[in-house]
Structures are given as structure tokens and as C-alpha cells.
Amino acid sequence: MEKEGDWSCDANDALHITVIQPGEQKPKTLYAFHPRFTYPIFGDDERIFGYQGLIIRLRFAAHDLRSHVHISYDDKFKEIGDTVALDLNKTLKDWIPESAFTLLPEFEKVIQNDTAAKDFTPPGKLMHSYIAKGRNFEIWAGSLGDPHVRHLLERAQIFVSLFIEAGTPIVTDDPEWTLERWFVYFVYEKVAPPTPSASQYSIVGYATTYRWWLYPKKDPSETPTAKDGPFPCPGDIRFSELPSRLRIAQFLILPPHQGSGHGIHLYTAIHSTIVKDPTVVELTVEDPNEAFDALRDTADYHILRPEFLKQNVNINPNPYSSGSTKRRPRLMPTSALIPIKALHDIRCLYKIAPTQFAHILEMFLLSRIPSKNRAIGGANMARLVIKKHKAEDENDRRYYWWRMLVKQRLYKRSRDMLIQLDLSDRIQKLDETLTNVEEGYEALLKAFVAREENNTIKDQGSEEERVDPKKTSMNQRTANGARNKDRVKRKLTVVEDDSDEDMDLESEVNKRPKV
Ligand SMILES: CC(=O)SCCNC(=O)CCNC(=O)[C@H](O)C(C)(C)COP(=O)(O)OP(=O)(O)OC[C@H]1O[C@@H](n2cnc3c(N)ncnc32)[C@H](O)[C@@H]1OP(=O)(O)O
């Protein structure tokens, strides 16, 4: 709350975003909310100097995101020397299209009388439709090379700065061949038009994806040969069709729609598209935040779990051949513990990035050990440390090997840092990290079980769409808006580099740390 006589105010509070559509007499507000961040516009402190009772109202037409800015205040600071109120129009001009700075009645008239609105469809192609909480939603997508997609994205881009920390708008005036590498997904609700000429679409969120060219791995048996053909002309190569990794760059569900499953639907729509696209090798994410990590883990777990179950993926509790159990093992018997080749094939089939795949696999393998044999269920850890892989109960042995497999991965990822520590510190650090990782998995598993139970209850009473990850369908959850309070990020004391590209289960086998 600002004090009387205080000329500085919180920019996040001062900025009001409203999504509007035509009404009986004049446009009406569908949703109103505040931004999460304004530091890109107003500076790190997110404060605006020089006004009392300031309201900056940023209106967006629900269907095509045509915008309008309206500034009002009770009082403005009178200039004293160099101290002046912030020039709001000048500051906002870098972020909002010129057309938004018209008089409010003019803007309202345009919205009320826009007869083209009733024929509006989102740009690109309809990729998927779904029902959540009894309401209809559609996901449309198209390349940034399409001027309609570009136009809508340009209007939406301010949301990236307002809702994604460190998010920056995409440069849309690059040459077309490079714009084609961007694909934009829009989520819309299909609403009953409030007037005969109004649109039936209302924006929910959007995501941008980008194709990174993937250097193809050569078959080692092939001898490289120089070819004498003509050098390809620029027109012969479509950059949007070269072998690539697809990277999700920006991902946003607007606040009024958050927590209703739209994020999962959007992520799964993107995943479904790339699974069908032979030119895309895997899906990666640029700088995911904690909430996105949770969303991605949830979605990927739903996608992979049925396949793991089908192939009965589990830890072999007896990786040493009989008779060899007496000697002290020196190497991790990874390939005897888990089916490396089958896992590699599943990963490639579902195009999940290696690190992410390892997380989901570890979570699944943990779930296959009864909870009484895990730390969460009160397993006797002191005994396990002594007995190790010789524990009598096979699930104790599984749990022992599960911990070793995770430690192996963590060690590899943080090796450069860990080798600088004394052996005892190294062991302690790795143990702490493992505990944190395990707690994160347990929380995700708990949420997963709760969601499944919730779905089962709903399924008994309704015929809502069901999960079929093999078909990479979108229907991975019913409209459960409740946010899981137990959600924790994979907390790591050893810094885990989350870059998606540099880990492979196969290569884990080659580097075999001592047990
Ligand atoms: C690559 C990037 O762009 S990273 C930036 C991601 N974008 C942002 O942070 C912008 C602001 N936030 C948002 O746009 C949205 O809240 C998103 C994209 C993070 C999530 O979208 P939503 O539609 O709200 O998620 P959805 O309802 O589908 O949730 C699915 C699951 O994701 C996880 N999840 C989603 N949001 C959160 C959160 N804020 N905290 C913890 N877990 C979350 C949960 O597992 C959730 O399942 P549950 O509700 O059963 O617990």
C-alpha cells in the first residue's frame, strides 16, 4: 500500500491487463489480471515515479489481441529540477504497438463494430481440440513464416516480458527462411459469441518452438566420399525440414486459465507434433523454470509410464552372476541392472531429451520399489549401507541399486566439481544430492497417484477423454485445476546442469564409477 504523499508506486500493481470482447452497448471485460514482472519495462525495482493513484490499463481484444493503453491518475508530480515524473507514453511505446495509443472511445467503437471478428479463426492449422471443465478449447499452430501467425505473435509478445522471467520477445523481422524455423502454438477457448458479430475465440495462452539444426551422426562404417553434384541453391534447402532438435522457447498460459490443465494440453500437443515429424529428433526446452519443470515431468511421466510398464522395465536385483557375489564389486553393473538397449529405443521413439528421460526413468524405477523399502516408507538405511547389494530382501537390493544408479548419473554430471572435494566430502555431497532428488521424485509420484485416483473417480461418472500416451494423445488429465501443494523442484546441492543435450544412458555404461 502506497503512503499518502508518496510519488512512487509498484508497477505490477499499477498495470492492469484486461481481456475484452464486445458487449450489449460497449465492450465488456472477460478477464482482468496483473503482470508478474514489469522490470523489463520499468527497471529492476519495478516502481514508477511521479504519480498518485496511477492505473495503466492495457486492454486486449480476446480473439486477435488488438490492444489499447489507457493511463489515469489522481495527481502527477510537479517537476523540481531534474526530478520529473516518468514519461509513461514514451516508456510504453517500445513495448506496445503505436495503434494502441488511441482514444478509448475510438478503440471501443472498433471492438464493438468489428464485423470481421465473427469469421476470425486463429492463424495456422487446428492441431487439437479438448474439453476442460465443460468448456471447449482448441490449439492452433503455424510457422512464423506465415504473416498471420507473425501478426498475432507480435501482438502477444508483451506477455512474455510480463509473465516469463528473463523472457524476451522474438525478433520477427528476420528473413523468411529463418522465421520458418519458428512454430507458434496458440491455445484458444471457443466461447459463445456475446453478440452476432463477435468472435467465438478467446485467447488462453501460447508457446513458441524453434528448430535447432542437428549435426547428423555419421555411420562409422560409411567412408566419406566427395560428390560431384551441383552445389544446392538456397531455394533447394528448406531449413524447416532439416534434421533438428525442437526447442520450446516460450510457454505461457494466461493467469485466469492457469492451473486448469491447459499447460499439459499445450505441451502434449507440441510433443505429439514432433513425434509424428520425421525431421525432429527430440524435444528440448530453453531455460525452463520451476513451474515448467513440474509440468514437463508430469506430462512426460504420463507419456512414458505405460511404455515402461508394457516392457516391464525394472531394476534387476541380482546383477551379478551366481557365485560372483562374494567378491567386492569394483564396477557399476549398469547394463545388467537395467535394459539399456530397450530404454534407448523407448527414448528415441518418444523423442525425449536424454537428461529428462533419465529423470523420468529414475522416478519410474523408484515407483516400482514398494514404499516400505524406500526412505519415505521408513526403510532401514543404516542396515542398507552395511548390507548393500547383499541385502536379503530383493526390494532392498533394488533400492540399493536405484540409489547407485542415480548417484552414478549425478556423479557424471558434476564430476568436475566433485573431484575437487576430499573423498569424504564428495560422498557426503552426493548423498545429500541424492536425498534431495529422491524427495523431489517422491513428491511427483504422490501427485501422480493422487491425479490418477482423481481421474478414476471422474471416469466412473463421466466419459471424459482418457490418456493414451502411445498415441501421444492430449488427454492426459481431466480438468483437475487443483495445484499440488507438495510440489517441489528437484532440489540439488550438487549443481545439476539441466541442459538437455549432453547425457546419454549408453555413455553411462562406459564410464563406470566404483561401487
Ligand atoms: C520455457 C519457458 O517458457 S519456462 C516459463 C514457463 N511459463 C511461465 O512461467 C509463465 C507463467 N506461468 C504459466 O504460463 C503457467 O502457469 C505454466 C505454463 C507454468 C503452467 O501452465 P498451467 O496451465 O497452469 O499448468 P497445468 O494446469 O497444465 O498444470 C499441470 C501440472 O504442471 C505442474 N505445475 C504447473 N504450474 C505449476 C506451478 N506454478 N507450480 C508447481 N507446479 C506447477 C503441476 O504438476 C500441474 O499438475 P497439478 O495441477 O495436478 O499439480
Ligand as a Chemical Component Dictionary entry (heavy atoms), coordinates in Angstrom:
data_LIG
# 
_chem_comp.id                   LIG 
_chem_comp.type                 NON-POLYMER 
_chem_comp.pdbx_formal_charge   0 
_chem_comp.three_letter_code    LIG 
# 
loop_
_chem_comp_atom.comp_id 
_chem_comp_atom.atom_id 
_chem_comp_atom.alt_atom_id 
_chem_comp_atom.type_symbol 
_chem_comp_atom.charge 
_chem_comp_atom.model_Cartn_x 
_chem_comp_atom.model_Cartn_y 
_chem_comp_atom.model_Cartn_z 
_chem_comp_atom.pdbx_ordinal 
LIG C1  C1  C 0 10.293 -22.492 -21.456 1  
LIG C2  C2  C 0 9.524  -21.458 -20.667 2  
LIG O1  O1  O 0 8.888  -20.614 -21.220 3  
LIG S1  S1  S 0 9.594  -21.524 -18.951 4  
LIG C3  C3  C 0 8.332  -20.394 -18.449 5  
LIG C4  C4  C 0 7.012  -21.051 -18.248 6  
LIG N1  N1  N 0 5.987  -20.023 -18.211 7  
LIG C5  C5  C 0 5.712  -19.274 -17.116 8  
LIG O2  O2  O 0 6.260  -19.432 -16.036 9  
LIG C6  C6  C 0 4.688  -18.199 -17.329 10 
LIG C7  C7  C 0 3.636  -18.157 -16.223 11 
LIG N2  N2  N 0 3.042  -19.455 -15.941 12 
LIG C8  C8  C 0 2.340  -20.164 -16.856 13 
LIG O3  O3  O 0 2.206  -19.808 -18.011 14 
LIG C9  C9  C 0 1.686  -21.445 -16.397 15 
LIG O4  O4  O 0 1.428  -21.395 -15.032 16 
LIG C10 C10 C 0 2.564  -22.707 -16.674 17 
LIG C11 C11 C 0 2.885  -22.783 -18.155 18 
LIG C12 C12 C 0 3.858  -22.687 -15.899 19 
LIG C13 C13 C 0 1.743  -23.928 -16.276 20 
LIG O5  O5  O 0 0.575  -23.969 -17.041 21 
LIG P1  P1  P 0 -0.809 -24.397 -16.360 22 
LIG O6  O6  O 0 -1.830 -24.465 -17.410 23 
LIG O7  O7  O 0 -1.054 -23.502 -15.212 24 
LIG O8  O8  O 0 -0.425 -25.848 -15.854 25 
LIG P2  P2  P 0 -1.396 -27.087 -15.731 26 
LIG O9  O9  O 0 -2.668 -26.702 -15.092 27 
LIG O10 O10 O 0 -1.470 -27.794 -17.030 28 
LIG O11 O11 O 0 -0.570 -27.926 -14.694 29 
LIG C14 C14 C 0 -0.091 -29.166 -14.975 30 
LIG C15 C15 C 0 0.915  -29.592 -13.942 31 
LIG O12 O12 O 0 2.060  -28.770 -14.032 32 
LIG C16 C16 C 0 2.590  -28.545 -12.743 33 
LIG N3  N3  N 0 2.545  -27.098 -12.470 34 
LIG C17 C17 C 0 2.010  -26.162 -13.274 35 
LIG N4  N4  N 0 2.184  -24.929 -12.732 36 
LIG C18 C18 C 0 2.848  -25.101 -11.564 37 
LIG C19 C19 C 0 3.322  -24.224 -10.545 38 
LIG N5  N5  N 0 3.146  -22.914 -10.621 39 
LIG N6  N6  N 0 3.976  -24.748 -9.512  40 
LIG C20 C20 C 0 4.172  -26.072 -9.424  41 
LIG N7  N7  N 0 3.714  -26.961 -10.338 42 
LIG C21 C21 C 0 3.077  -26.486 -11.399 43 
LIG C22 C22 C 0 1.761  -29.377 -11.834 44 
LIG O13 O13 O 0 2.316  -30.662 -11.848 45 
LIG C23 C23 C 0 0.451  -29.415 -12.512 46 
LIG O14 O14 O 0 -0.344 -30.508 -12.158 47 
LIG P3  P3  P 0 -1.333 -30.370 -10.877 48 
LIG O15 O15 O 0 -2.088 -29.098 -11.081 49 
LIG O16 O16 O 0 -2.162 -31.576 -10.957 50 
LIG O17 O17 O 0 -0.436 -30.320 -9.691  51 
# 
loop_
_chem_comp_bond.comp_id 
_chem_comp_bond.atom_id_1 
_chem_comp_bond.atom_id_2 
_chem_comp_bond.value_order 
_chem_comp_bond.pdbx_ordinal 
LIG C1  C2  SING 1  
LIG C2  O1  DOUB 2  
LIG C2  S1  SING 3  
LIG S1  C3  SING 4  
LIG C3  C4  SING 5  
LIG C4  N1  SING 6  
LIG N1  C5  SING 7  
LIG C5  O2  DOUB 8  
LIG C5  C6  SING 9  
LIG C6  C7  SING 10 
LIG C7  N2  SING 11 
LIG N2  C8  SING 12 
LIG C8  O3  DOUB 13 
LIG C8  C9  SING 14 
LIG C9  O4  SING 15 
LIG C9  C10 SING 16 
LIG C10 C11 SING 17 
LIG C10 C12 SING 18 
LIG C10 C13 SING 19 
LIG C13 O5  SING 20 
LIG O5  P1  SING 21 
LIG P1  O6  DOUB 22 
LIG P1  O7  SING 23 
LIG P1  O8  SING 24 
LIG O8  P2  SING 25 
LIG P2  O9  DOUB 26 
LIG P2  O10 SING 27 
LIG P2  O11 SING 28 
LIG O11 C14 SING 29 
LIG C14 C15 SING 30 
LIG C15 O12 SING 31 
LIG C15 C23 SING 32 
LIG O12 C16 SING 33 
LIG C16 N3  SING 34 
LIG C16 C22 SING 35 
LIG N3  C17 SING 36 
LIG N3  C21 SING 37 
LIG C17 N4  DOUB 38 
LIG N4  C18 SING 39 
LIG C18 C19 SING 40 
LIG C18 C21 DOUB 41 
LIG C19 N5  SING 42 
LIG C19 N6  DOUB 43 
LIG N6  C20 SING 44 
LIG C20 N7  DOUB 45 
LIG N7  C21 SING 46 
LIG C22 O13 SING 47 
LIG C22 C23 SING 48 
LIG C23 O14 SING 49 
LIG O14 P3  SING 50 
LIG P3  O15 DOUB 51 
LIG P3  O16 SING 52 
LIG P3  O17 SING 53 
# 
